[in-house]
C-alpha cells in the first residue's frame, strides 16, 4: 500500500510546466514533500525562473492535485528560489525527454 507521501508525489507527476513537456517532479522543481501531523502535506518547490508568468497556475495545480489524495487534510506550498533551479536537478528521464544529455 502506498503512503500518502507516495500518492502525493504521483499526483505531482501529473502537473506539467507549460513550457516543457515534462512534469514538475521530474524537472526537479519539487524540493520536499513532507506529511506531518493530521496528514497535513507541506511541499517546498521552485519554478524554472522567478518571473514565470504561470507561477500562480502551477502552485494552484500542485495544491489541487495534492488535496485530491485521500486522507490529506491540508496542503501548504512554499515557493522558494533558494537554491535556484538548474538543469542538473532534472531526473535522467526528464533529460532524456528533453534531449539534454
CORMOPE-V80436 format. One record per residue. N is the residue number from 0. SS is DSSP state (hx for helix, st for strand, lp for the rest). NEAR is the number of other C-alpha atoms within 12 Angstrom. Layout:
# CORMOPE-V80436
<<N,SS,NEAR> <N,SS,NEAR>>
This chain:
# CORMOPE-V80436
<<0,lp,6> <1,lp,11> <2,lp,17> <3,hx,27> <4,hx,28> <5,hx,20> <6,hx,25> <7,hx,37> <8,hx,33> <9,hx,23> <10,hx,26> <11,hx,38> <12,lp,26> <13,lp,24> <14,lp,31> <15,st,30> <16,lp,33> <17,lp,19> <18,lp,19> <19,lp,18> <20,lp,20> <21,lp,27> <22,st,33> <23,lp,36> <24,lp,35> <25,lp,31> <26,lp,37> <27,lp,32> <28,lp,42> <29,st,39> <30,st,29> <31,st,23> <32,st,32> <33,st,29> <34,st,27> <35,st,17> <36,hx,13> <37,hx,14> <38,hx,23> <39,st,25> <40,st,35> <41,st,31> <42,st,32> <43,st,27> <44,st,34> <45,lp,34> <46,lp,39> <47,lp,35> <48,lp,22> <49,lp,18> <50,lp,11> <51,lp,17> <52,lp,15> <53,lp,18> <54,hx,25> <55,hx,18> <56,hx,17> <57,hx,31> <58,hx,32> <59,hx,20> <60,hx,26> <61,hx,41> <62,hx,33> <63,hx,23> <64,hx,28> <65,hx,38> <66,hx,29> <67,lp,22> <68,lp,28> <69,lp,20> <70,lp,20> <71,lp,28> <72,lp,20> <73,st,25> <74,st,32> <75,st,26> <76,st,29> <77,st,24> <78,st,29> <79,lp,22> <80,lp,20> <81,lp,17> <82,lp,19> <83,lp,20> <84,lp,23> <85,lp,17> <86,hx,21> <87,hx,17> <88,hx,23> <89,lp,27> <90,lp,23> <91,hx,19> <92,hx,19> <93,hx,27> <94,hx,21> <95,hx,15> <96,hx,17> <97,lp,19> <98,lp,14> <99,lp,14> <100,lp,13>>
